[in-house]
Amino acid sequence: MMERGHNPQAARDHNRALILRLIRDAGPTSRAELARLSRLSKPVVTDIVDGLIRFKLVKETTKGETVLGRKPILLDINREALWVMGIDLSRNHVDLLITDLLGEPQRKMSRRVSFEDEDAGYPERVVKYVTDIIRDSGVDPARIAGIGIGYPLPLSHAQRMIVSEGQVVGWKTVRLKELIQKEFDVPVYLDNDANVAALYEKWYGQASEFKDFLFVLVGNGVGCGIVIGGNIYRGTHGIAGEIGHMSIDPNGPRCLCGSRGCLETLVSVPRLLSLVLEEDVKAGREGGVPTLEQVCERAARGDAAVVDKIREMSEYLAIAITNLVNTFNPEAVVVGGAMARLGESLRTPLLGALASRAHPLFADKTKVVLSNYSEEAVARGAAMLVIESFFQNPQRYVPELANGVRSRASSES
């Protein structure tokens, strides 16, 4: 492919984004240090910084001291210059949060609604929830930079369109991105929930020190975010990581996809609650289907029935993770999602099961940890879709930077 040169405007846009990212990554930092890191001249750096300060994306601060005790003027991201929304669309709930430009949540909202209910008006409800959280937060809608959405089913990454609706009623032709973008006139990004959770772990979670890692999301189903060289790997058609349909037991339960013994028929929060309920019924225990909170408490107390079912589930999960490690040879595997709330009650039997199955070449070379953001990683990661775009192309969100005004939602993501 023939390489193309940068015209002056493109070069300015590139340098501006570079300086903004350097301030984010190294800040608070000085103009001189930015010139050194970027290899741009000091006058060019000063001109770029002045523009970023003028539009309130960067602020001056006096953190730190020199040898002489004088406080130098340093530069830092004005994290409240714009706000970002992240949405986790799950099968039985919607979690929304508003973050600053560095991904720190400022407002959260959770609503229980099932997208398997055809009468629920699920897409319209999502639009209403977005309106509600903006109103309740007091944030100026004009300062919402964009909306990121994590979704639990396969997507066409190029079109941000659902490509498989086997578990969803009435969603086959819904282009959620266009629906929300039309309502709020901001860029909207839609990606698989495991991918966006992996994205957050890469920036702020357990995987921040790794370039190659897997994020295994275990909630109502199972998915995997694959990160290679610091980037999400999506595969040819954008559906890589659908490990919930990895065949674990060919004689196992029938899956909604039509196969048998898929991983998510054997490992999921609903499956765990169902197994615990079965044991409770056998033991004559009343109370109906237990909640995940109750199962966590019982596991922590050493309840034999609960511990046994978690151990059984850990064995199946270990088979899948072992296959993934043997295939991708990652530096680490992070297990997250609602199931990670079990903490040591899950981690201990999982590590034991992995140790018994690990290939000698990988046994002590792959770190396996639980996410610290068990149930917020998807919404936080969805917000990171917007934040990463902002730091790559800030003039899209503040058009005046490029001396040209255009709709923020008009450019393709």
C-alpha positions as CSV (number, residue, x, y, z in Angstrom):
1,M,0.0,0.0,0.0
2,M,1.3,3.4,-0.9
3,E,2.1,5.6,2.1
4,R,0.6,9.1,2.3
5,G,2.2,12.2,3.7
6,H,0.5,14.5,6.2
7,N,-0.8,17.8,5.1
8,P,-0.2,20.7,7.5
9,Q,-3.6,20.5,9.1
10,A,-3.3,16.7,9.6
11,A,0.2,17.2,11.1
12,R,-1.1,19.8,13.5
13,D,-4.0,17.5,14.5
14,H,-1.5,14.6,15.0
15,N,0.8,16.7,17.2
16,R,-2.0,18.1,19.3
17,A,-3.3,14.6,20.0
18,L,0.2,13.4,20.8
19,I,0.8,16.2,23.3
20,L,-2.6,15.6,24.9
21,R,-1.8,11.9,25.4
22,L,1.7,12.6,26.8
23,I,0.1,15.0,29.4
24,R,-2.3,12.2,30.3
25,D,0.3,9.5,30.6
26,A,3.2,11.6,32.1
27,G,1.3,14.4,33.8
28,P,1.6,16.5,35.7
29,T,4.5,17.4,33.4
30,S,6.3,20.5,32.1
31,R,6.5,22.0,28.6
32,A,10.2,21.2,28.4
33,E,9.5,17.5,29.2
34,L,6.8,17.4,26.6
35,A,9.2,18.8,24.0
36,R,11.7,16.1,25.0
37,L,9.2,13.2,24.9
38,S,7.5,14.3,21.7
39,R,10.7,15.5,19.9
40,L,8.8,18.6,18.8
41,S,10.4,22.0,19.2
42,K,9.6,24.0,22.3
43,P,7.8,26.8,20.3
44,V,5.5,24.1,18.7
45,V,4.8,22.5,22.1
46,T,4.1,25.9,23.6
47,D,1.7,26.8,20.8
48,I,-0.2,23.5,21.1
49,V,-0.4,23.7,24.9
50,D,-1.7,27.3,24.7
51,G,-4.5,26.1,22.5
52,L,-5.3,23.2,24.8
53,I,-5.4,25.6,27.8
54,R,-7.6,28.0,25.9
55,F,-10.2,25.4,25.3
56,K,-9.8,24.2,28.9
57,L,-8.7,20.7,28.0
58,V,-5.4,21.2,29.9
59,K,-4.8,23.2,33.1
60,E,-1.7,24.5,34.7
61,T,-0.8,23.3,38.2
62,T,2.1,23.8,40.6
63,K,2.6,20.2,41.9
64,G,6.2,19.2,42.6
65,E,9.3,21.1,43.6
66,T,12.7,21.8,42.0
67,V,16.0,21.4,43.8
68,L,15.8,25.1,44.8
69,G,12.4,24.6,46.3
70,R,10.5,26.6,43.7
71,K,7.3,25.1,42.5
72,P,7.4,24.7,38.7
73,I,4.4,25.3,36.5
74,L,3.3,21.9,35.3
75,L,0.5,20.7,32.9
76,D,-2.3,18.3,33.7
77,I,-5.5,17.1,32.0
78,N,-8.6,19.1,33.0
79,R,-10.5,15.9,33.7
80,E,-13.8,17.7,34.0
81,A,-13.6,19.6,30.7
82,L,-15.9,17.0,29.2
83,W,-17.9,14.1,30.5
84,V,-18.3,10.6,29.1
85,M,-21.0,8.0,29.5
86,G,-20.5,4.2,29.8
87,I,-23.4,1.7,29.6
88,D,-23.4,-2.0,30.4
89,L,-26.4,-3.6,28.6
90,S,-26.9,-7.0,30.3
91,R,-29.6,-9.6,29.8
92,N,-31.4,-8.5,33.0
93,H,-30.2,-5.1,33.8
94,V,-28.8,-1.8,32.5
95,D,-25.9,-0.1,34.3
96,L,-25.0,3.5,33.4
97,L,-22.3,5.8,34.7
98,I,-20.8,9.2,33.8
99,T,-17.1,9.5,34.1
100,D,-14.5,12.3,33.7
101,L,-12.0,12.3,30.9
102,L,-9.7,9.9,32.8
103,G,-12.4,7.4,33.4
104,E,-13.3,8.1,37.0
105,P,-17.0,7.6,37.7
106,Q,-18.9,10.6,38.9
107,R,-22.5,9.3,38.8
108,K,-24.0,5.8,38.6
109,M,-27.4,4.3,37.8
110,S,-28.6,0.8,37.6
111,R,-32.0,-0.4,36.3
112,R,-33.4,-4.0,36.2
113,V,-35.0,-4.8,32.8
114,S,-34.8,-7.9,30.6
115,F,-34.2,-7.6,26.9
116,E,-35.9,-11.0,26.5
117,D,-39.2,-9.3,27.2
118,E,-40.6,-8.2,23.9
119,D,-43.0,-5.8,25.6
120,A,-40.3,-4.0,27.6
121,G,-39.5,-1.6,24.8
122,Y,-35.8,-2.3,25.7
123,P,-34.1,0.1,23.2
124,E,-36.5,3.0,24.1
125,R,-35.9,2.3,27.8
126,V,-32.1,2.6,27.3
127,V,-32.7,6.0,25.7
128,K,-34.8,7.1,28.7
129,Y,-32.2,5.9,31.2
130,V,-29.5,8.0,29.4
131,T,-31.8,11.0,29.7
132,D,-32.4,10.3,33.4
133,I,-28.8,10.0,34.4
134,I,-27.8,13.1,32.6
135,R,-30.6,15.0,34.3
136,D,-29.9,13.6,37.7
137,S,-26.2,14.2,37.5
138,G,-26.6,17.9,36.8
139,V,-24.0,17.6,33.9
140,D,-24.5,20.0,31.0
141,P,-25.7,17.8,28.1
142,A,-23.5,19.9,25.8
143,R,-20.4,18.7,27.6
144,I,-21.2,15.0,27.1
145,A,-18.4,14.0,24.7
146,G,-19.9,10.6,23.8
147,I,-21.5,7.4,24.9
148,G,-19.9,3.9,24.9
149,I,-21.9,0.7,25.2
150,G,-20.9,-2.8,26.2
151,Y,-23.2,-5.5,24.9
152,P,-23.2,-9.3,25.7
153,L,-24.0,-10.6,22.2
154,P,-21.9,-10.8,19.0
155,L,-21.7,-7.6,17.0
156,S,-20.6,-6.5,13.6
157,H,-17.8,-4.3,14.7
158,A,-17.8,-2.3,11.4
159,Q,-21.5,-1.6,11.6
160,R,-22.0,-1.7,15.4
161,M,-25.0,-4.0,14.7
162,I,-26.1,-7.1,16.5
163,V,-25.4,-10.1,14.3
164,S,-26.9,-12.8,16.5
165,E,-30.1,-12.5,18.4
166,G,-30.8,-16.0,19.5
167,Q,-31.2,-14.9,23.1
168,V,-33.0,-11.7,22.4
169,V,-36.5,-11.0,21.2
170,G,-37.0,-8.4,18.5
171,W,-33.5,-7.1,18.2
172,K,-32.4,-8.5,14.9
173,T,-32.4,-5.3,12.9
174,V,-31.9,-2.8,15.7
175,R,-28.9,-0.5,15.1
176,L,-28.5,0.7,18.7
177,K,-25.7,3.1,17.8
178,E,-27.9,5.1,15.4
179,L,-30.9,5.1,17.7
180,I,-29.0,6.7,20.6
181,Q,-26.8,8.9,18.4
182,K,-29.9,10.4,16.8
183,E,-31.4,11.1,20.1
184,F,-28.4,12.8,21.8
185,D,-26.2,14.0,18.8
186,V,-22.9,12.6,20.2
187,P,-20.6,9.9,19.0
188,V,-21.8,6.5,20.1
189,Y,-19.5,3.4,20.3
190,L,-20.8,-0.1,20.7
191,D,-18.7,-3.2,21.4
192,N,-18.8,-6.6,23.0
193,D,-19.0,-6.5,26.8
194,A,-15.9,-8.7,27.3
195,N,-13.9,-6.4,25.0
196,V,-14.7,-3.2,26.8
197,A,-14.1,-4.8,30.2
198,A,-10.7,-5.9,28.9
199,L,-10.1,-2.3,27.8
200,Y,-10.7,-1.0,31.3
201,E,-8.5,-3.6,32.8
202,K,-5.7,-2.6,30.4
203,W,-5.8,1.0,31.6
204,Y,-6.7,0.9,35.2
205,G,-7.1,-2.7,36.4
206,Q,-5.2,-5.9,37.0
207,A,-3.8,-6.0,33.5
208,S,-2.2,-2.5,33.3
209,E,1.3,-4.0,33.2
210,F,0.6,-6.5,30.5
211,K,0.5,-6.2,26.7
212,D,-0.9,-9.7,26.1
213,F,-3.7,-10.9,28.3
214,L,-7.2,-12.4,28.3
215,F,-10.2,-11.0,30.2
216,V,-12.7,-13.8,31.0
217,L,-16.1,-12.3,31.8
218,V,-18.4,-14.5,33.8
219,G,-21.8,-13.2,34.5
220,N,-25.1,-14.3,32.9
221,G,-22.9,-15.9,30.3
222,V,-19.2,-16.1,29.5
223,G,-17.1,-14.1,27.1
224,C,-13.5,-13.3,26.6
225,G,-11.7,-10.1,25.7
226,I,-8.4,-10.9,23.9
227,V,-5.7,-8.3,24.1
228,I,-2.6,-8.8,21.9
229,G,0.1,-6.2,21.8
230,G,-2.0,-3.9,23.8
231,N,-4.9,-3.9,21.3
232,I,-8.2,-5.8,21.4
233,Y,-8.2,-8.7,18.9
234,R,-11.7,-9.0,17.3
235,G,-11.1,-11.5,14.5
236,T,-12.1,-11.3,10.9
237,H,-15.8,-10.7,11.5
238,G,-15.5,-9.0,14.9
239,I,-16.7,-11.9,17.0
240,A,-13.5,-13.3,18.5
241,G,-13.7,-14.3,22.1
242,E,-17.2,-15.9,22.1
243,I,-15.9,-18.6,24.5
244,G,-19.3,-19.1,26.0
245,H,-19.9,-21.4,23.1
246,M,-16.7,-23.3,23.4
247,S,-17.7,-27.0,23.7
248,I,-16.7,-28.4,27.1
249,D,-19.0,-31.4,27.5
250,P,-20.5,-32.9,24.2
251,N,-23.1,-34.7,26.3
252,G,-23.9,-31.6,28.4
253,P,-27.0,-29.4,28.6
254,R,-28.5,-28.0,25.4
255,C,-27.4,-24.5,24.7
256,L,-29.5,-21.7,23.1
257,C,-27.1,-21.8,20.1
258,G,-28.3,-25.3,19.4
259,S,-25.1,-27.2,20.5
260,R,-24.6,-29.1,23.8
261,G,-22.3,-28.6,26.7
262,C,-21.2,-25.1,25.8
263,L,-19.2,-23.4,28.5
264,E,-22.0,-21.0,29.5
265,T,-24.4,-23.8,30.0
266,L,-22.0,-25.0,32.7
267,V,-20.5,-21.8,34.0
268,S,-22.5,-18.7,34.8
269,V,-24.1,-16.9,37.7
270,P,-27.7,-18.2,36.8
271,R,-26.3,-21.7,36.6
272,L,-24.6,-21.4,40.0
273,L,-27.8,-20.1,41.6
274,S,-29.8,-22.9,40.1
275,L,-27.4,-25.6,41.3
276,V,-27.4,-24.1,44.8
277,L,-31.2,-24.0,44.8
278,E,-31.3,-27.7,43.8
279,E,-29.1,-28.6,46.8
280,D,-31.3,-26.4,49.0
281,V,-34.4,-28.3,47.9
282,K,-32.8,-31.6,48.5
283,A,-31.8,-30.5,52.0
284,G,-35.4,-29.1,52.7
285,R,-34.1,-25.6,52.9
286,E,-36.7,-22.9,52.1
287,G,-36.3,-19.5,50.6
288,G,-36.5,-19.9,46.8
289,V,-33.7,-19.0,44.4
290,P,-30.8,-17.5,46.4
291,T,-29.2,-14.2,45.3
292,L,-25.6,-14.0,44.4
293,E,-25.0,-12.0,47.6
294,Q,-26.4,-14.8,49.6
295,V,-24.3,-17.4,47.8
296,C,-21.2,-15.3,48.4
297,E,-21.9,-15.1,52.1
298,R,-22.6,-18.8,52.3
299,A,-19.3,-19.6,50.4
300,A,-17.4,-17.3,52.8
301,R,-18.8,-19.3,55.7
302,G,-17.8,-22.6,54.2
303,D,-21.3,-23.8,53.3
304,A,-20.5,-27.3,52.0
305,A,-23.2,-27.3,49.3
306,V,-22.1,-23.9,47.9
307,V,-18.4,-24.7,48.1
308,D,-19.0,-28.0,46.2
309,K,-20.9,-26.3,43.4
310,I,-18.3,-23.5,43.0
311,R,-15.6,-26.2,42.9
312,E,-17.5,-28.0,40.2
313,M,-17.9,-24.8,38.2
314,S,-14.2,-24.0,38.6
315,E,-13.3,-27.3,37.0
316,Y,-15.3,-26.4,33.8
317,L,-13.9,-22.8,33.8
318,A,-10.4,-24.2,34.2
319,I,-10.8,-26.4,31.1
320,A,-11.7,-23.3,29.1
321,I,-8.9,-21.1,30.5
322,T,-6.4,-23.9,30.0
323,N,-7.4,-24.2,26.3
324,L,-7.1,-20.4,25.9
325,V,-3.7,-20.3,27.6
326,N,-2.4,-23.1,25.4
327,T,-3.7,-21.2,22.3
328,F,-2.7,-17.6,23.0
329,N,0.2,-17.9,25.5
330,P,-0.8,-14.7,27.3
331,E,1.1,-13.0,30.1
332,A,-2.1,-13.0,32.3
333,V,-5.7,-14.1,32.6
334,V,-8.1,-11.8,34.4
335,V,-11.4,-13.3,35.5
336,G,-14.1,-10.7,36.0
337,G,-17.9,-10.1,35.9
338,A,-20.4,-10.8,38.6
339,M,-18.9,-14.2,39.4
340,A,-15.7,-12.6,40.5
341,R,-17.6,-11.3,43.5
342,L,-17.0,-14.7,45.0
343,G,-13.4,-13.6,45.6
344,E,-11.2,-16.2,47.2
345,S,-14.2,-18.7,47.2
346,L,-13.7,-18.8,43.4
347,R,-10.0,-18.0,43.1
348,T,-8.7,-20.8,45.3
349,P,-10.5,-23.7,43.6
350,L,-10.0,-22.2,40.2
351,L,-6.2,-22.0,40.7
352,G,-6.2,-25.5,42.0
353,A,-8.1,-26.8,38.9
354,L,-5.8,-24.8,36.6
355,A,-2.7,-26.2,38.3
356,S,-3.8,-29.8,37.7
357,R,-4.4,-29.1,34.0
358,A,-1.7,-26.6,33.0
359,H,0.9,-27.6,30.4
360,P,4.4,-27.7,31.9
361,L,5.5,-24.9,29.5
362,F,2.8,-22.5,30.8
363,A,2.3,-23.7,34.4
364,D,4.2,-20.9,36.1
365,K,4.3,-18.3,33.3
366,T,0.7,-17.1,33.2
367,K,-0.7,-15.0,36.0
368,V,-4.3,-15.6,36.9
369,V,-6.1,-13.0,38.9
370,L,-9.6,-11.7,39.7
371,S,-10.8,-8.3,38.6
372,N,-11.1,-5.6,41.2
373,Y,-14.0,-4.2,39.3
374,S,-16.2,-7.3,39.2
375,E,-19.4,-5.7,38.0
376,E,-18.4,-2.2,36.9
377,A,-15.7,-3.2,34.4
378,V,-18.1,-3.3,31.4
379,A,-19.6,0.2,32.0
380,R,-16.2,1.7,32.8
381,G,-14.7,0.0,29.8
382,A,-17.6,1.3,27.6
383,A,-16.7,4.8,28.7
384,M,-13.1,4.1,27.7
385,L,-14.2,3.6,24.1
386,V,-15.0,7.3,24.0
387,I,-12.0,8.3,26.1
388,E,-9.6,6.5,23.8
389,S,-11.2,8.1,20.8
390,F,-11.0,11.5,22.4
391,F,-7.2,11.2,23.1
392,Q,-6.7,10.0,19.5
393,N,-8.8,12.8,17.9
394,P,-9.6,15.6,20.3
395,Q,-10.7,18.0,17.5
396,R,-13.6,15.7,16.8
397,Y,-15.0,16.6,20.3
398,V,-13.8,20.2,20.3
399,P,-14.1,21.2,16.7
400,E,-12.8,24.7,17.3
401,L,-9.3,23.1,17.9
402,A,-9.2,22.4,14.1
403,N,-10.7,25.8,13.2
404,G,-13.7,24.2,11.7
405,V,-17.1,23.5,13.2
406,R,-18.9,20.2,12.5
407,S,-21.3,17.9,14.3
408,R,-19.5,15.7,16.8
409,A,-21.7,12.8,15.7
410,S,-21.2,13.2,12.0
411,S,-17.8,11.5,11.8
412,E,-17.7,7.7,11.6
413,S,-16.2,6.1,14.7
